[in-house]
Amino acid sequence: MEHVIRPVRADEWLKAKELRLAALADPAAPVAFLETTEQAEAQPDSFWQDRTARATGTGACQFIAEAPDGTWAGSVVVLIEEPGTEDFFGARIEATQGHLVGVFVRPEHRGIGLTERLFAAAVEWAWSLEPALGRIRLYVHEDNPRARGFYGKFGFVPTGRTTGPSAEEGESSASQETASHEIEMELVRP
C-alpha cells in the first residue's frame, strides 16, 4: 500500500506538532529551519492548534504524506504571500505568490519519491488558486546542497536574491564573511 498525500485537517494538530518536532531533531535542521527544537517545545497547545488550523485555509495549506499505518512520513507547507506584506526576513512582497516552507521527510521514508509527491501536490494546489499566482518560491540554506539539488531537479531556479545576517553595529567584517545565507529559488508559472 502506498502513502497518501493529502492536506492536513485542523483537528490533527498533535500529529502536526509531533512531525515538526521530528523535523527539528533531524541533523539537517540547523540549515533547514528557522526554528529550534527548544523554541517549538516551548509553545503551548494553543499555538499548535492555531498553526495547524491556519494551514487548512486559502492562505496556507500543509500537505502530509501519510503511511498506510497512519504515521505521518513527511510534510510541506505552502504559504500565500500577499503584496504589501513582509516575509520572514523582512523583505516586502511585491505580488501575490506561493512560498514553500517546512519541507521534511522522515529518514526512514526517504528515497521513495515522497518529497516529489508532496511538492507536486503543493504546487498543484498553489497553481489552482485565484487570482493566479505567477510564481512559487522557497529559500534554501547555502550549506544544504542536498536540498538545493532536489529543488533544482523539481524545476526551481535561483533568483539571485539571498538573505541572511546583516552587519549589526559592532559586528566585525570577518564574522560577516563567514556568515551563511539563504538562497531564494523560484518556480515560475508555466
Number of C-alpha atoms within 10 A of each C-alpha: 6 8 19 18 22 16 21 22 17 18 11 13 20 14 15 23 20 13 21 20 16 16 24 23 14 15 9 15 16 16 15 23 17 11 11 14 16 11 9 15 13 9 11 9 13 10 14 20 17 12 15 24 19 17 20 17 14 13 14 21 25 27 26 29 25 19 16 11 8 10 13 21 22 28 29 22 24 27 23 19 21 16 12 12 13 13 12 7 10 9 11 14 14 12 14 18 22 28 22 22 19 18 21 26 23 15 11 8 16 13 10 9 9 23 24 15 17 26 21 14 19 27 19 11 17 26 18 10 13 8 9 12 18 15 18 24 20 21 22 23 20 16 16 14 11 10 16 20 11 13 22 14 11 14 11 19 18 18 12 8 11 16 16 13 12 10 12 8 6 6 10 10 10 8 11 14 8 8 12 16 18 20 20 19 23 20 20 14 12 6
